[in-house]
Amino acid sequence: MEESYGHGWNTPFHPDDRQRAWDAWQNAVNNNATYSFECRLRRADGTYRWWLVRGVPLINESGAIEKWFGTCTDIHDLTWRKQVEIELKAAKAEAESASLAKSKFLAAASHDLRQPVQSLVFLLAVLKRNITTPLVAKAVAGMEDALAGLSNLLNAILDISRIDAGVVVPHMKNADVSEMVLRLGAEYANRCRHKNLKLRCHCKSDLHAITDSGQLERIIRNLI
């Protein structure tokens, strides 16, 4: 008990908490205020645990502090859970930030990759106009399929990454859905024939919708 006399009461506090404990005590004494804060106290076995330490001044009729009523409440388990929650929130925020950075990178990369793919499409069109043998024709057809697959993959990556990155802004306007469906049907008809498939498009005439025509076209392409 005698070890707590004078400034000795401050000894069991964790070294990182002692100054805070002392400052809080000085403020309470000088202002007749409540002494209350969370800190770590050392047990007899040397282990530190978190405590809620409070002191309430009992003031006499002359307005002076007559004595103090204090409590120490062990909140170590509650504080540990609180710390875990804070760390989990920080980890989640870090993961979301990393995911956003990944999405932005994929969006930029896939967009840049589409440029050389488009160049290959033009070069392939030139090659198609100068086919000389069945073997070259077969090779060109295979290259077309490969390029189409690559283009679709890049478009899918770009769409997903842009959605994840939150940079997709729909542009709503009147779109001619009939024209779009028939145009895409004609575009994919040749590719279907190469795969021995039949593509049939049925669409009501003069069908319109208020939509983002670019996004709608991507959806229909993906469905086909």
C-alpha positions in Angstrom: 0.0 0.0 0.0 2.8 2.4 0.9 4.2 2.0 -2.6 1.1 3.9 -3.9 1.7 7.0 -1.7 2.9 10.3 -3.3 3.6 9.8 -7.0 3.9 6.0 -6.5 0.3 5.6 -7.7 1.6 6.2 -11.2 4.1 3.3 -11.2 1.7 0.5 -12.3 0.7 2.3 -15.4 2.2 1.2 -18.7 5.1 3.5 -19.6 3.2 4.8 -22.7 0.2 5.7 -20.5 1.9 7.3 -17.5 2.0 10.8 -18.8 -1.6 10.7 -19.9 -2.6 9.4 -16.5 -0.6 12.2 -14.8 -2.1 14.9 -17.1 -5.6 13.6 -16.5 -5.1 13.7 -12.7 -3.7 17.2 -12.7 -6.7 18.4 -14.8 -9.1 16.7 -12.4 -7.5 18.2 -9.3 -7.2 21.7 -10.7 -10.7 21.9 -12.1 -12.6 19.7 -9.6 -13.4 17.5 -12.6 -14.0 13.8 -13.1 -10.9 11.7 -13.7 -11.7 9.2 -16.4 -9.6 7.4 -19.1 -8.6 4.0 -20.5 -5.1 2.8 -19.8 -3.0 -0.3 -19.2 -2.1 -1.3 -15.7 0.4 -3.9 -14.6 -0.7 -6.8 -12.5 1.5 -8.4 -9.8 2.7 -11.0 -12.3 3.9 -8.2 -14.7 1.1 -8.6 -17.2 -0.5 -5.4 -18.5 -4.3 -5.3 -19.0 -6.6 -2.5 -20.2 -8.7 -0.8 -17.5 -11.2 2.0 -17.3 -10.0 4.2 -14.4 -12.4 6.8 -13.0 -12.3 9.2 -10.1 -15.1 11.4 -8.9 -14.4 14.3 -6.5 -16.5 14.6 -3.4 -16.8 18.3 -2.7 -17.6 19.8 0.7 -19.8 22.8 1.5 -16.9 25.2 1.0 -16.4 23.9 -2.5 -13.1 22.1 -1.8 -12.4 18.5 -2.7 -12.8 16.5 0.5 -11.9 13.1 -1.0 -12.2 11.0 -4.1 -14.3 8.1 -5.0 -12.6 5.9 -7.6 -13.1 2.8 -9.6 -11.0 0.6 -11.8 -12.9 -1.6 -14.3 -11.1 -4.4 -16.2 -12.1 -3.8 -19.9 -9.2 -5.7 -21.4 -11.3 -8.2 -23.3 -13.7 -5.5 -24.6 -10.7 -3.4 -25.7 -9.1 -6.3 -27.4 -12.2 -7.0 -29.4 -12.5 -3.3 -30.2 -8.9 -3.3 -31.5 -9.6 -6.4 -33.6 -12.6 -4.6 -35.1 -10.5 -1.6 -35.9 -7.8 -3.8 -37.6 -10.5 -5.7 -39.5 -12.0 -2.4 -40.8 -8.5 -1.2 -41.8 -7.8 -4.4 -43.6 -11.1 -4.3 -45.4 -10.4 -0.7 -46.5 -7.0 -1.7 -47.7 -8.4 -4.6 -49.6 -11.1 -2.4 -51.2 -8.4 0.2 -52.2 -6.3 -2.5 -53.7 -9.3 -3.9 -55.6 -10.1 -0.4 -56.9 -6.5 0.1 -58.0 -6.6 -3.3 -59.8 -9.8 -2.5 -61.6 -8.4 0.9 -62.8 -5.2 -0.8 -64.0 -7.2 -3.5 -65.8 -9.4 -0.8 -67.4 -6.4 1.1 -68.6 -4.5 -2.0 -69.8 -7.4 -3.5 -71.6 -8.2 -0.2 -73.3 -4.6 0.1 -74.5 -4.5 -3.5 -75.7 -7.5 -2.9 -77.9 -5.4 -0.6 -80.1 -3.0 -3.2 -81.4 -5.9 -5.7 -81.7 -7.7 -3.2 -83.9 -4.6 -2.8 -86.1 -4.5 -6.6 -86.4 -8.1 -6.6 -87.6 -7.3 -4.1 -90.4 -4.2 -6.1 -91.4 -6.3 -9.2 -91.5 -8.8 -7.5 -93.7 -6.1 -6.7 -96.2 -4.9 -10.3 -96.1 -8.4 -11.6 -96.8 -8.5 -9.6 -100.0 -5.3 -11.3 -101.2 -6.0 -14.9 -100.4 -4.3 -17.2 -102.9 -4.7 -20.7 -101.6 -7.2 -22.7 -99.5 -4.5 -23.2 -96.8 -4.2 -19.4 -96.5 -8.0 -19.0 -96.4 -8.2 -21.6 -93.6 -5.4 -19.8 -91.7 -7.1 -16.4 -92.1 -10.4 -17.9 -90.9 -8.6 -19.2 -87.8 -7.0 -15.9 -87.2 -10.4 -14.2 -87.4 -11.8 -16.5 -84.8 -8.8 -16.0 -82.6 -9.0 -12.2 -82.9 -12.7 -12.2 -82.3 -12.2 -14.2 -79.1 -9.4 -11.9 -78.0 -11.5 -8.8 -78.7 -14.5 -10.2 -76.8 -12.2 -11.0 -73.8 -10.7 -7.5 -73.8 -14.2 -6.0 -74.0 -15.4 -8.2 -71.1 -12.3 -7.3 -69.0 -12.8 -3.6 -69.8 -16.5 -3.7 -68.9 -16.0 -5.5 -65.6 -13.0 -3.4 -64.6 -14.9 -0.2 -65.4 -17.9 -1.3 -63.4 -15.7 -2.3 -60.4 -13.8 1.0 -60.6 -17.1 2.9 -60.6 -16.4 4.8 -63.8 -19.3 3.5 -65.9 -21.7 6.4 -66.5 -24.8 5.4 -68.6 -25.8 7.8 -71.3 -29.6 7.4 -71.6 -31.2 8.2 -74.9 -33.7 6.8 -77.5 -32.2 3.7 -79.1 -33.4 1.8 -82.2 -33.4 -1.7 -80.8 -34.7 -3.3 -84.0 -31.9 -1.9 -86.1 -29.3 -2.9 -83.5 -30.5 -6.5 -83.3 -30.7 -6.9 -87.1 -27.3 -5.3 -87.5 -25.7 -7.6 -85.0 -27.4 -10.6 -86.5 -25.9 -9.8 -89.9 -22.5 -9.2 -88.3 -22.4 -12.6 -86.5 -24.1 -14.6 -89.3 -20.8 -15.3 -91.1 -19.0 -16.3 -87.9 -21.9 -18.7 -87.1 -21.6 -20.3 -90.5 -17.9 -20.9 -90.0 -18.9 -22.9 -86.8 -21.8 -24.7 -88.6 -24.4 -22.9 -86.6 -27.5 -21.1 -87.7 -28.3 -17.7 -86.2 -31.9 -16.5 -86.6 -32.9 -13.0 -85.4 -36.6 -12.1 -84.7 -37.3 -8.6 -83.7 -40.4 -6.4 -83.9 -40.1 -3.6 -86.3 -39.7 0.0 -85.0 -38.8 -1.2 -81.5 -37.2 1.6 -79.4 -36.0 1.9 -75.8 -34.6 4.7 -73.6 -31.3 3.1 -72.7 -27.5 3.4 -73.0 -27.2 2.0 -76.5 -23.5 1.2 -76.1 -24.1 -0.9 -73.0 -27.2 -2.5 -74.5 -25.2 -3.5 -77.6 -22.5 -5.1 -75.3 -25.1 -7.1 -73.5 -26.6 -8.4 -76.8 -23.1 -9.2 -78.1 -22.3 -11.1 -74.9 -25.6 -13.0 -75.2 -24.8 -14.0 -78.8 
